[in-house]
Amino acid sequence: ELFNVMAVGLVAWLVSTTSYGADETLSMRMISIALNGLWGTSQVMRSMTPVSFGIHSYMNKHVFAPLDSYVWDIWESSMPRQAQEPLKVPVVTLEQLRKGFEVDLSKPLIVPGLLNHSSKAGSKAFDEILMDPPYSDLTIDYFTDARKFNLVPDGRACLKDIARNISQNRAYAKIGSEMVFRTYPELLDFLPVKDLERICGRGYIDKSLIGNLLTMPIFMSHGHLGQSTRTDLHCEPIANVVLQVRGS
């Protein structure tokens, strides 16, 4: 396992030091390569000590986490701030999907109202279901202040307590955890799996795959004017399906 995480970290470093946008100037390209290389190096160092006690805790707090924040802050400040035209994303209706409409999976697409058609959820929204026992009593790790660039959660509490504080706009906390679905894979029954299979194909979204070939993280935070808690829409370098429960 240690070898695997080291190998992944090394690949990430090699990719990060050689990847850049085609429209970048030479100076921006050099800054990007240097910062990506520095960040990648920190991830390799982190992967070499995958334990949560002793020297690892010290290194994470005083070396890795500050280095992450430093690199991201410089990277953001070095990027040109200019308005971009919104990306036009095709909208496919649920009715079209159910009639056999073939979607183009090489591009992003939006299916409005998909979460409104789960028969088991009834009239409850998915985030309301999470507030019911036993799901609400699950203890998970979370970010106490998501304004900071930190890849490792620094807090631990019951899901219901974290969610309550977030919903009441009491803090800059953020949930970013796979443990809810890993602990309770039956939550998948509350999601419109059959309709999702019309997009992804059958067999890709299944309880038996959670934690292996299927990762299902839950992200939750509250927006603040002028302060990002980093729940931006983003894609991993794999197939992605995002179900937006609330917000914009």
N, C-alpha and C positions, 0 to 999 in steps of 0.2 A: 504493500500500500504506500509506503514511504517512497519507493522508487517511482510509482505511478504519479504521485502528486509532484514529485520533482521533475519528471518528464513533461507533464502538462505545463508546469511553470516555465520550463526551459523553452518549450515550443511557443508559449505565449510571448516570451521575451524575444525570440527570433522573429516572430511575425511582427511584433510591435515596432521593432527597430528598422524594419524594411518596408512598412506600409505607410503610404501617404496619399493624399488626394491629388488627382491629376491637375487640378487648377491652382495648386499652392505655388507661391513664389519660392525661389531658392532659399531665402532666409527663413520663411515660414516652414519650409520643408525640413531644414536643419534643426530648427527649434522643436518641431514635432518629433523628429527622430530621436533627438537627445532626451526629451521628456518621456517619450514612450519607452525608450531604453532604460531610463532611470526607474520608471514605474515597474517595468517588467522585471528588473533586477530585484526590486523589493519583494515582488511576488515569489521569485525563486528562493530568496532568503527566507521568506515566511514558510514556504512549503518544506524547507529543510528541517523545520522544528515544529511538526504538527501535533503538539501536545499543549494542554491548557494550564500548565503549572510551571513553577520555577522560572528558569531563564526565558522560556517562551513568553510568559506573561509580561515579563519585564521588557523584552525586546519588542513585543507588539505595542505596548503602551508608549515606550520612549523612543522607538526607532521606526517600526513599520507604519503605524498609524500616522505619526507626524509626517513621514515621508510621503504617504499617500496624499494627505491634505496639501502638502507643499507643492507636489507635482500638479495636482488638479487645479489649485489656485493659479499657478503660473500659466498653465495651459489655457485656462479660461480667459485670463487677462490678456493673453497673446493673440487670441482669436479676433479677427475683425468683426465689429458689431455693426451689421447692416441688415436691413429688412429683407426677408426672403419671401417670394411668392408662395402662398400655401400650396402644398402638394394636393392635386386633385385626385381623390381616391374614389373608385367606382363604388356605388351603393347597390347592393343586391337585396331584394326583399325576401322575406321568408317564404312567401307564396311562390316566387320564382324558383327558389331552392327546391321546394317540395314538388314542383312540376318538372324537375330534372334539368334545370338551368346549369350549364357547364361553366364553372368559374375558372378564371385564369390565375393559377396559384403562383405564377412568376411575379405577380404584383400584389400589393396590399389591397384589401377590400373590406367593406363595412356591411354588416347585416344588422340593421336596427331592430330592436325589440326581441332579440333572440332569447334573452333571459326571462321574458314574460310568458314563455310557453313551456315551462316545466310543470308537468301535472302534479308531481309530488310536492313541489314547493307551495302550491296553492296560491294564496294571496300574499304570502310573505316574501319579502326581498331576501336575497341570499345573505346579506350582512345581518339581517334580523335573525335568520336561522342560526348563524354562528353565535348569537347571544343566548341561545337556549342550551341547557345542560344536555349532554355532558361536554359539548364542544366548548362552551364558555368557560369551563373550569380548567381547561388545558393550560399548563404553564409553558410559555414560550420565551425565547430571547427576542429582544427588540432594540431599536436605536432610540436612546433617550433624547437625543438632539440631532435630528436628521439634516440640519443645516451643515453639519460638519462632514467632511469627506472621510468616512471610516467604513471599511469593508466588513468589519466585525461588530456585531451587536454588542452593546455594553450594558444592557439592562435585562432583567428577567422578572416576569409577573404573569398573572392570569390573563388570558385573552380578553375576558370581559372588562377587566380593569383598564387595560391599555386602550381598548376600543372606546370605552366610555370617556376617557380623558381626551382622546383624539376627536371624538364626535362633538364634545363640548368645547372644543377649541382651547384646551387648557395648556397645551404644550406643543413642542415641535417634534413630538415622538413619531416614530414610523414602525409599522410592522412590515417585515419582509421575510416571510418564513414559509418553508415547505412542510413544517412539522404538523400543521393542522390536517392536511390531506394524508400525510404519511400515517398519522395516528388514527384518523377516521376516514379511511378510503370510501366508506359508504356515503360520504357527502357528495360523491360523484352522482348519486341518484337524484340529487336536487338540481342537476345541470342538464341542459337540453342535448344530451349525448347523441341521440338519433339525428338531430338536425346538424350537429357538428360533423357527424360522419358523412353527411351529404357533401361536405366541403373537403374533409381530410381523407375520407375513405374508412372502411370498417377495420376495426382491430387496433387502431392507434390510440384510442382513448378508452382504457380499460383499467379497472381497479388493480388487476394483477400486475400491471406495468408501473404503478406509482412507486417512485423511489428508485426505479431502474431505468427503463427507457422513457418513462413519462415523468416529468417534473411539474408540479403544480403549486408554485409559490403564491401566497396571498400578500398583496401590497395594500397598505392602508395608512393614510396620513391626512392631514388637514392643511389646505393651502393658506398661506399668509402673504399679504401684499408686500412685494419686494423681497420676500424670503422664500427660497425654494427648499422644500423638504425632499426633493428628488424622487418623485413618483412619476417622472416623465415617461411617456410612452416610448418604449425601446424594444428592439428585437435581439435575441440571441442568435448566434450563427447556426441555427437549426430551424425546424419548422415551428412557428409560433401561432398560438391562438390566444387572444386577449379578450376576456369577458369583463367589461366595465360595469360594476355593480351600481356605483353612484358617482356623481361629480362630473366634471367636464375637462 
